[in-house]
Amino acid sequence: MRLEFAFVFIVILLGLAKFGKAEIYIVTVEGEPVVSYTGGVDGFEATAVESDDDHKVDSTSEVVISYARHLEKKHDTLLGLLFERGTYEKLYSYRHLINGFAVHLSTEQAETLRQAPGVKSVERDWKVKSFTTHTPQFLGLPTGVWPTGGGYERAGEDIVIGFVDSGIYPHHPSFTTYNTEPYGPVSRYRGKCEVDPDTKKSFCNGKIIGAQHFARAAIAAGVFNPSIDFDSPLDGDGHGSHTASIAAGRNGIPVRMYGHEFGKASGMAPRARIAVYKALYRLFGGFIADVVAAIDQAVHDGVDILNLSVGPSSPPSNTKTTFLNPFDATLLGAVKAGVFVAQAAGNGGPFPKSLVSYSPWIATVAAAIDDRRYKNHLILGNGKILAGIGLSPSTRLNQTFKLVAANDVLLDSSVTKYSPTDCQRPEVLNKNLIKGNILLCGYSYNFVTGSASIKQVSETAKALGAVGFVLCVENVSPGAKFDPVPVGIPGILITDASKSKELIDYYNISTPRDWTGRVKTFTGTGKIEDGLMPILHKSAPQVAIFSARGPNIKDFSFQEADLLKPDILAPGSLIWAAWSVNGTDEPNYAGEGFAMISGTSMAAPHIAGIAALIKQKHPHWSPAAIKSVLMTTSTTLDRAGNPILAQQYSESEAMNLVRATPFDYGSGHVNPRAALDPGLVFDAGYEDYLGFLCTTPGIDVHEIKNYTNAPCNNSMGHPSNLNTPSITISHLVRTQIVTRTVTNVADEEETYVITARMQPAVAIDVNPPAMTIRPGASRKFTVTLTVRSVTGTYSFGEVLMKGSRGHKVRIPVLANGYSR
């Protein structure tokens, strides 16, 4: 019997008292999942799909169903042989991408499993989290891309995007089918739709084509509360609705809050279908066991694109290699099955090696600031103008109002225990002194933790009859990030501590007090300007401060990998999108229908939606081909034609701008229009990724076999020869020659002139200098890198391929030279 892929078990067993504390474990055993099974087990035909086959695994075929049942039976048999019934509870059987199951078991039982014949490895489960902190026009979609797909009415038609996230709020206008052309069935998608336990209505409506939730690991861990977390696909957080609408929300949905329209919201692929796989929850995040079950199910159901605005909150307990763990192995299976995967890079920036998305088969997305900036101003009675932020209307024109500090209008001294300067409780402040005036409040640590919110300041001010409010930041942590928040009354956040001091000094000088410190009369005045309109900047895009940075690492000792990450940059700062009325992820948007939030979580679905547009135009392209065209057509210049800048900390820990590198933005900022007509692609498949793993120094061959059950083939020679649209050599000694293969995906023959440039410490040469490629044909070229001087840092460069028919293909080159 041939075994070419590891069984992976995520084991979660309920141990009795005599077995000690129960944990969640991930176990690999010998065997092949559906996606890789090429035959060899008596009575069961092969189910694998060849890498170059356009067809996905048919999950409804008797052959697949029969083999999947066989695997599940083996899982049950193994557990039944090793442990008494009742000492464990099996949660999931994984059969399609990795082969395994989920149960709760004690540490002693886990050790028994480790010793059992055929068991490859046993790993304790770990947790995941989400990555949050007017984009279609900024990306040029309506004018440049949607017309090629029949306009927004057809953009993304019948492409299914799967979202492993916090669920969805199905009643949001971004997801409803009201006033839209009917959505027909998508025969290749076979996902199910759960029913709302309260309303008994389906979560699906044609636009939402599948909706399931996965919480068995969370339940076993004792952290799941069905009344808060919702035992259904309903979004109790807001994050899942937000990401789904960025990728695939309906076009032209008015974003209205407090009577103001901030614009129209649209997904990147407005006609794409949404398949929901809820595995994240509002209080505790999620568990890899549930996330792997969600991914396994999504690919089995037939999604085309997978969006993961989630990632590990810590490294796996046992795995040493970043590319080899149940999560990344499952995603490798997904890519083998033909599914494109976009994953958020993480929000650990701007520090080096802060990425949490590592593998070459995943498209890792960094976050950019787009061209919108919001500013507001407070004008004091002495004529000084203080800048701040606040998405609010102005106070009445040509009129000033008295300034009243919350500290000076307490009902009595006993309320100080409620942090009254936060202005979160109207009942502790004197309404008679505040009515008709501007309320001054203080920005404390409670706003950072989320126990206080700007939304509540606004509601307090409104309840007390104030005409507006000012929130002063007196002490700012280095690198603190303040986002504008929409409010219904005039309001401003003064984020610069020096400007806050100017305000406080003016207030104190103009507010006479008696000998006890009590205010005699409020004479300081001010007015708040209109902050609702954005200012459009040409210096966009910029890399956001929070966006996680490279270099990529190959192990959790932080050894650098010969692979560039992130891959691509997309908008991820101040993104307006759908929100769940139950959402608690952002207290400033509690109960609202839209939210404007930031994070690489927002960047990833931009790429997922654009990938859907590419998949619609080129349905037979591989995930690697789609990733290739996104990367090779991206830009490293901003709107003004200057090199993209990255937000970074200076030595004084203040934020400044520096020239960005591929460790900040990968290949550059996504350009959807160019990606639809790329000229060339750098393609790769499952065997190529195995070659990358097998040639990466330091990876244990046995560890590779644990997760792939395939023998190592070292013919690739060096991991930098993986056919990616970037070249990275983390340890260049003397000279190294790297090979790439390009395929002409245009309709006509084209001649490409190939040039290269590099920073002076490393010499670069390409061969041949030019080549002519027929449609559908592939050609190889080599890049030779030679150390000129050892600098202790990476040298950056690029290979540029200019086609005779106007196509331009660019790939970044990175090398760190050593003497030996």
KOLLUMPA-471358 format. One record per residue (C-alpha): residue in one letter; x, y, z. Coordinates in steps of 0.25 Angstrom, whole numbers, padded with zeros to 4 digits, always signed. Each point is the difference from the previous one (the first is absolute). Example, Ala and Ser with C-alpha at 12.3 -4.5 7.8 and 13.67 -1.06 7.14 Angstrom:
<rs>
A+0049-0018+0031S+0006+0014-0002
</rs>
This chain:
<rs>
M+0000+0000+0000R+0006+0014-0004L-0001+0011+0010E+0003+0014-0006F-0006+0009+0010A-0001+0001+0015F-0012-0002+0008V-0002+0012+0009F-0008-0002+0012I-0004+0012+0009V-0004-0008+0012I-0008+0005+0011L-0004-0010+0010L-0008+0001+0013G+0009-0006+0011L-0006-0006+0013A+0005+0005+0013K+0010-0011+0000F+0006+0004-0013G+0004+0015+0004K-0003+0013-0007A-0006-0001-0014E+0006+0008-0011I-0002+0001-0015Y+0010-0007-0009I+0004-0001-0014V+0005-0014-0005T+0005-0005-0013V+0000-0014-0004E+0004-0007-0013G-0010+0001-0012E-0005+0009-0011P-0012+0009+0000V-0010+0001-0011V+0008+0011-0007S+0012-0008-0001Y-0004-0015+0000T+0005-0006-0013G-0005-0015+0003G+0006-0012+0007V-0010-0003+0010D-0008-0012-0003G-0014+0003-0004F+0002+0015-0002E+0003+0007-0013A+0009+0012-0001T-0006+0014+0004A+0011+0009-0003V+0000+0011-0010E+0013+0002-0008S+0006+0014+0002D-0001+0004-0015D-0015-0005+0000D-0010+0011-0001H-0011-0008+0007K-0002+0000+0015V-0003-0013+0008D-0014-0003-0002S-0005-0001+0015T-0013-0007-0004S+0006-0011-0007E-0002-0014+0006V+0015-0002-0001V+0003+0012+0008I-0011-0003+0010S+0004-0014+0002Y+0015+0003+0002A-0003+0012+0010R-0009-0010+0008H+0011-0010+0000L+0009+0010+0006E-0010+0005+0011K-0002-0015+0004K+0015-0001+0002H+0001+0012+0009D-0012-0006+0008T+0007-0014+0001L+0013+0006+0004L-0006+0008+0012G-0009-0012+0003L+0012-0009+0001L+0008+0009+0009F-0010+0006+0010E-0012-0004+0007R-0013+0006-0005G-0004+0012+0008T+0014+0004+0002Y+0000+0009-0012E-0009+0007-0010K+0003+0001-0014L-0003+0013-0006Y+0004+0000-0015S+0005-0010-0010Y+0009+0007-0011R+0000-0008-0012H+0002+0009-0012L+0012+0009+0001I+0007-0007+0012N-0005-0013+0005G-0003+0001+0015F-0010+0003+0011A-0002+0009+0012V-0003-0005+0014H+0003+0004+0015L+0010-0008+0008S+0010+0000+0012T+0015+0002-0001E+0001-0015+0004Q-0009-0004-0012A+0008+0009-0009E+0013-0008+0004T-0007-0013-0003L-0004+0005-0014R+0014+0005-0003Q+0005-0015+0003A-0011-0006-0009P+0004-0007-0013G-0002+0009-0012V-0001+0013+0008K+0009+0010-0006S-0001+0011+0010V-0008+0006+0011E-0002+0015+0002R-0008+0008+0010D-0010+0010-0007W+0003+0015+0000K-0009+0012-0001V-0002+0010-0012K-0005+0014+0000S-0005+0011-0010F+0009+0011-0006T-0007+0013+0002T+0003+0013+0005H-0027+0026-0059T+0010-0010-0005P-0006-0005-0013Q+0002+0014-0006F+0014+0001+0005L+0004-0013-0006G-0006+0004-0014L-0011-0011+0000P-0012+0006-0006T+0007+0007-0011G+0011-0010-0003V-0004-0014+0004W-0015-0002+0002P-0004+0003-0015T+0009-0011-0004G-0009-0009+0008G-0013+0006-0005G+0000+0011+0010Y-0003-0001+0015E-0013-0008-0003R+0009-0012-0004A+0013+0003+0007G+0003-0013+0007E-0012-0007-0005D-0001-0015+0005I+0014+0000+0007V-0001-0005+0014I+0008+0007+0011G+0001-0007+0013F+0002+0008+0013V+0006-0007+0012D-0004+0011+0010S-0010+0004+0011G-0012-0003-0009I-0010+0010-0007Y-0011+0009+0003P-0009-0005-0012H-0010+0012+0001H+0010+0010-0004P-0003+0008-0013S+0014-0004-0005F-0005-0015+0000T-0015+0001-0003T-0006-0004-0014Y-0010+0012+0000N+0000+0007-0013T+0011-0009-0006E-0001-0009-0012P-0003-0014+0006Y+0012-0009+0004G-0001-0014-0007P+0005-0012+0006V+0015-0003-0001S+0000-0015-0003R+0015-0003+0004Y-0002+0006+0014R-0006-0010+0010G+0000+0007+0013K-0011+0000+0010C-0008+0011+0006E-0003+0000+0015V-0013+0005+0005D-0001+0012+0011P-0004-0008+0013D-0008+0012+0004T-0007+0004-0013K+0000-0013-0007K+0004+0007-0013S+0012-0004-0008F+0013+0008+0000C+0000-0001-0015N-0007+0008-0011G+0008-0003-0013K+0010+0011+0002I+0004-0007+0013I+0001-0014-0006G+0005-0008+0013A+0000+0003+0015Q+0006-0010+0010H+0007+0002+0014F+0011-0008+0007A+0001+0001+0015R+0002-0014+0005A+0015+0003+0005A-0005+0012+0006I-0011-0007+0007A+0010-0011+0005A+0009+0011+0005G-0011+0005+0009V+0000+0014-0006F-0012+0000-0009N-0013+0008+0005P-0011-0002-0010S-0008+0012+0005I+0012+0009-0003D+0007-0007-0011F-0012-0005-0008D-0001-0015-0003S-0002+0003-0014P+0007+0007-0012L-0006+0014+0005D+0012+0010+0002G+0001+0004+0015D+0012+0008-0003G-0001+0008-0012H+0014-0004-0006G-0006-0011-0009S-0011+0009-0006H+0011+0011-0003T+0009-0010-0007A-0011-0006-0009S-0005+0013-0004I+0014+0005-0004A+0002-0012-0009A-0014-0002-0005G-0010+0010+0005R-0011+0005-0010N+0004+0013-0008G-0005+0014+0004I-0005-0002+0014P-0001+0013+0007V+0008+0002+0013R-0008+0008+0009M+0002+0003+0014Y-0006+0011+0009G-0007+0006-0013H+0012+0002-0008E+0004-0009-0012F+0015-0003+0000G-0001-0006-0014K-0004-0013-0007A+0006-0013+0005S+0003-0011-0010G+0007-0013+0000M+0012-0003-0010A-0009-0011-0007P-0014+0005+0003R-0007-0012-0007A+0009-0011+0007R-0007-0010+0009I+0004+0000+0015A+0002-0013+0007V+0001+0002+0015Y+0008-0009+0009K-0001+0006+0014A+0012-0005+0009L+0003+0013+0007Y-0007+0005+0013R-0001+0014+0006L+0006-0002+0014F+0011-0011-0002G+0003+0000-0015G+0001-0015-0005F+0007-0013+0000I+0008-0006-0011A-0008-0013+0001D-0013+0008-0004V+0007+0008-0010V+0006-0012-0007A-0014-0007+0000A-0005+0013-0006I+0010+0000-0011D-0001-0015-0003Q-0015+0002-0001A+0001+0012-0009V+0009-0007-0010H-0009-0012+0000D-0012+0008-0003G+0007+0006-0012V+0004+0015+0003D+0009+0006-0010I+0007+0011+0009L+0003-0001+0015N+0001+0013+0008L+0007-0002+0014S+0001+0013+0007V+0005-0008+0012G+0013-0006+0005P+0007-0007+0011S+0000+0008+0013S+0013-0008+0004P+0009-0010-0006P-0004-0015+0000S+0005-0007+0012N+0008-0011-0007T+0002+0004-0014K+0014+0006-0003T-0003+0004-0014T-0009+0011-0004F-0005-0007-0013L-0003-0013+0007N-0012-0001+0010P-0014-0004-0002F-0005+0014-0004D+0010+0002-0011A+0000-0015-0004T-0016+0002-0002L+0002+0012-0008L+0010-0007-0009G-0011-0011-0002A-0009+0012-0004V+0009+0005-0010K+0002-0014-0006A-0015+0000-0001G+0001+0012-0009V-0004+0011+0011F+0006+0013+0000V+0003+0004+0015A+0002+0015+0005Q+0005+0002+0014A+0002+0012+0008A+0015+0002+0003G-0003+0004+0015N+0000+0013+0007G+0014-0001+0007G+0006+0011-0008P+0009+0008-0002F+0009-0010+0007P+0009-0009-0009K-0004-0015+0000S-0014+0003+0005L-0007-0008-0011V-0010-0011+0004S-0002-0005-0014Y+0012-0008-0005S-0003-0010-0011P+0003+0001-0015W-0014-0006-0004I-0007+0012+0007A-0002+0014-0005T+0005+0008+0013V-0006+0014+0000A+0005+0013+0006A-0008+0012+0003A+0001+0014-0006I-0006+0014+0003D-0008+0004-0012D-0002+0015-0005R-0010+0004+0010R+0004+0008+0013Y-0010+0006+0010K+0003+0013+0008N-0008+0009+0008H+0003+0013+0008L-0003+0007+0013I+0000+0015+0000L+0002+0006+0013G-0005+0014+0005N+0014+0005-0001G+0001-0003-0014K+0009-0012+0001I-0003-0012-0010L+0002-0014+0006A+0000-0011-0010G-0006-0014+0004I-0009-0011-0006G-0015-0002+0001L-0010-0004-0011S-0010+0010+0005P-0008+0012-0005S+0004+0014+0005T-0006+0008+0011R-0009+0011-0005L+0007+0009-0010N+0006+0014+0005Q-0004-0004+0014T+0009-0004+0012F-0004-0007+0012K+0005-0001+0015L+0010-0011+0003V-0004-0008+0012A+0010-0011+0006A-0007-0013+0005N+0009+0001+0013D-0006+0013+0003V-0015-0004-0001L+0000-0013+0009L-0013-0002+0007D+0008-0003+0013S+0014-0004+0003S-0004-0015+0003V-0001-0002-0015T+0015+0000-0003K+0000-0015+0001Y-0007+0000-0013S+0011+0007-0008P-0009+0011-0003T+0009+0008-0009D-0002-0012-0010C-0014+0005-0002Q-0006-0014-0001R-0011+0003+0011P-0009+0012-0002E-0006-0003+0014V+0012+0005+0007L+0001+0013-0007N-0008+0013+0003K-0009+0002-0012N-0004+0014+0003L+0014+0005-0001I+0003-0008-0013K-0013+0003-0008G+0003+0009-0012N+0015-0001+0002I+0012-0008-0005L+0004-0012+0009L+0015-0002+0003C+0004-0014+0003G+0013-0008+0002Y+0005-0012-0008S+0005-0010+0010Y+0005-0014-0001N-0015-0005+0001F-0001+0004-0015V+0012-0009-0003T-0006-0012+0007G-0014+0002-0006S-0007+0002+0013A-0002+0015-0005S-0004+0004-0014I-0001+0013-0008K-0014-0004-0004Q-0004+0000+0015V+0006+0014+0002S-0008+0005-0011E-0013-0007+0006T+0004+0006+0014A+0001+0014-0006K-0013-0001-0008A-0007-0005+0012L+0005+0012+0008G-0004+0010-0010A+0014+0004-0004V+0002+0006-0014G+0012-0008-0002F+0012-0007+0007V+0015+0001+0000L+0009-0012+0004C+0014+0003+0004V+0012-0009-0001E+0009+0004+0011N+0010-0012+0001V+0002-0007-0013S+0007-0014-0001P+0011+0000-0010G-0006-0005-0014A-0014+0002+0005K-0010-0001-0011F-0013+0008+0000D-0011-0002-0011P-0011+0010-0003V-0013-0005+0006P-0014+0005-0006V-0008+0007+0011G-0014+0006-0001I+0003+0013+0006P+0012+0010-0002G+0012-0007+0007I+0015+0000-0002L+0012-0008+0006I+0013+0008+0002T+0010-0011-0002D+0013+0009+0002A+0003+0001+0015S+0007+0014-0003K-0013+0005-0006S-0008-0006+0011K+0009+0008+0010E-0003+0013-0008L-0015-0003+0002I+0001-0003+0015D+0009+0012+0002Y-0010+0009-0007Y-0012-0006+0008N+0007+0002+0013I+0004+0015-0003S-0014+0003-0004T-0007-0008+0011P+0000+0008+0013R-0001-0008+0013D-0003+0003+0015W+0010-0003+0011T-0005-0015+0001G+0002-0002-0015R-0014+0000-0004V-0003+0007-0013K-0007+0014+0001T-0003+0001-0015F+0003-0006-0013T+0006+0010-0009G+0008-0008-0010T-0006-0002-0013G+0002-0008-0013K-0006-0006-0012I+0001-0013-0008E+0002+0000-0015D-0006-0010-0010G+0008-0013+0000L-0009-0009-0009M+0007+0002-0013P+0013-0008-0003I+0013+0007-0006L+0005-0008-0012H+0015-0002+0001K+0009-0003-0012S+0011-0006+0009A-0009-0013+0001P+0002-0011+0001Q+0009-0001+0012V+0003-0013+0008A-0008+0001+0013I+0008+0001+0013F-0007-0013+0006S+0002-0008-0013A+0009-0012+0004R+0014+0000-0007G+0010-0010-0005P+0010-0006-0002N-0008-0013+0000I+0005-0011+0010K+0001-0015-0003D+0000-0004+0015F-0004+0005+0014S+0014+0003+0003F-0002+0011-0010Q+0010-0005-0011E-0003+0007-0013A-0006-0007-0011D+0003+0001-0015L-0014+0005-0003L-0005+0014-0001K-0012+0003+0010P-0009+0008-0001D-0004-0002-0014I-0009+0012-0003L-0005+0013+0006A-0015+0004+0000P-0008+0010+0007G-0002-0003+0014S-0001+0013+0008L-0013+0007+0003I-0009-0009-0009W-0015+0002+0000A-0008-0013-0001A-0012-0007+0006W-0001-0003+0015S-0009-0009+0008V-0010+0007+0009N+0004-0010+0011G+0015+0003-0003T+0009+0003+0012D+0014+0000-0006E+0000+0015-0001P-0008+0007+0012N+0000+0013-0009Y-0009-0007-0010A-0009-0008+0010G-0014-0001-0006E+0004+0006-0013G-0002-0005-0014F+0014+0004-0005A+0014+0002+0006M+0013+0006-0005I+0011-0008+0006S+0014-0004-0003G+0009-0012-0001T+0006-0011-0009S-0013-0006+0002M-0006+0010-0009A+0011-0001-0010A-0001-0015-0003P-0015+0000-0005H+0004+0011-0010I+0010-0010-0006A-0011-0011+0001G-0010+0008-0007I+0010+0004-0011A+0004-0015-0001A-0014-0003-0003L-0001+0010-0011I+0013-0007-0006K-0006-0014+0002Q-0013+0005-0007K+0008+0004-0012H+0010-0012+0000P-0008-0011+0007H+0011-0011-0003W+0012+0008+0006S+0007-0006+0012P+0001+0007+0014A+0014+0002-0003A-0003+0007-0014I-0010+0009+0007K+0010+0004+0011S+0011+0002-0011V-0008+0010-0008L-0004+0008+0013M+0015+0001+0003T+0006+0002-0013T-0009+0011-0004S+0000+0008+0013T+0006+0013+0002T+0011+0006+0009L-0004+0014-0003D-0010+0009+0007R-0011+0009-0007A+0010+0011-0002G+0010-0009-0007N+0010-0001+0012P+0005-0013+0007I-0010-0005+0010L+0003+0004+0015A-0002-0008+0012Q-0004+0005+0014Q+0011-0004+0010Y+0004+0004+0014S+0012+0010+0001E+0010-0001+0011S-0008+0009+0009E-0012-0010-0003A-0008+0011-0007M-0006-0005-0013N+0007+0004-0013L+0001-0004-0015V+0011-0008-0006R+0002-0005-0014A-0007-0014+0000T+0007-0013-0004P-0006-0014-0005F+0000-0004+0015D-0011+0011+0002Y-0008-0002-0013G+0005-0013-0006S-0001+0002-0015G-0008+0013+0001H-0014+0006+0001V-0010-0008-0008N-0005+0006-0014P-0012-0008-0004R-0001+0006-0014A+0014-0005-0003A-0002-0014+0007L-0011-0003-0010D+0009+0001-0012P+0014-0004+0006G+0007-0006-0013L+0008-0011+0008V-0002-0008+0012F+0009-0008+0010D-0007-0012+0003A+0002-0011+0010G-0007-0012+0006Y+0000-0010+0011E+0013-0007-0004D+0007+0013-0001Y-0004+0004+0015L+0005-0014+0004G+0013+0003-0007F+0001+0013+0008L-0002-0007+0013C+0010-0011-0003T+0011+0010-0004T-0002+0010+0011P+0012-0002+0010G-0003-0004+0014I-0014-0006-0003D+0000-0014+0005V-0003-0010-0011H-0009-0008+0010E-0008+0012+0003I-0003+0002-0015K-0004-0014-0001N-0009+0001+0012Y-0008+0011-0007T+0001-0005-0014N+0004-0015+0001A+0007+0003-0013P+0015-0004-0002C+0009+0012-0002N+0005+0004-0014N+0011+0010+0000S+0001+0002-0015M-0004+0015+0003G+0014+0002+0006H-0003+0012+0008P-0013+0006+0006S+0002+0013-0008N-0002-0008-0013L-0015-0002+0004N-0007+0007-0012T-0005+0012+0008P-0001+0014-0006S+0010+0005+0010I+0015-0005+0003T+0005+0000+0014I+0014-0005+0005S+0001+0002+0015H+0015-0005+0000L+0007+0003-0013V+0015-0005-0001R+0008+0003-0012T-0009-0003-0012Q-0014-0006-0001I-0008-0003-0013V-0015+0000+0001T-0010-0006-0010R-0014+0005-0004T-0010-0005-0010V-0010+0010-0006T-0013-0004-0008N-0006+0009-0010V-0015+0001+0003A-0003+0011-0010D-0007-0004-0014E+0012+0004-0008E+0015-0002-0002E+0009+0010+0008T+0014+0003+0001Y+0005+0005+0014V+0013+0008+0003I+0005-0004+0013T+0008+0010+0009A+0004-0001+0014R+0006+0010+0011M+0005-0001+0014Q+0006+0008+0011P+0015+0000-0001A+0004-0010+0010V-0006-0011-0009A+0003-0002-0015I-0012-0005-0008D+0000-0006-0014V-0012-0006-0008N+0001-0010-0012P-0005+0000-0010P-0002+0015-0002A-0012-0002-0009M-0009-0011-0004T-0012-0002-0009I-0012-0008+0006R-0012-0006-0007P-0014+0000+0006G+0000-0011+0010A+0015-0003-0001S+0010+0000+0012R+0014+0005+0000K+0011+0000+0011F+0009+0011+0004T+0011+0001+0010V+0004+0011+0010T+0015+0000+0005L+0003+0007+0013T+0014+0002+0005V+0005+0006+0013R+0008+0013-0002S+0001+0004+0014V-0005-0005+0013T-0009+0011+0007G-0008-0008+0010T-0013+0004-0006Y-0009-0004-0012S+0002+0006-0014F-0012+0003-0008G-0002-0001-0015E-0010-0004-0011V-0001-0008-0013L-0008+0008-0010M-0006-0007-0012K-0005+0009-0011G-0009-0006-0011S-0001+0005-0014R-0015+0000+0001G+0000+0009+0012H+0000-0010+0012K+0009+0003+0012V+0004-0010+0010R+0009+0003+0012I+0005-0009+0011P+0007+0005+0013V+0014-0006+0003L+0006+0000+0014A+0013-0006+0004N+0009+0001+0013G+0015-0002-0003Y+0009-0007+0009S+0015-0004-0001R-0003-0014+0002
</rs>
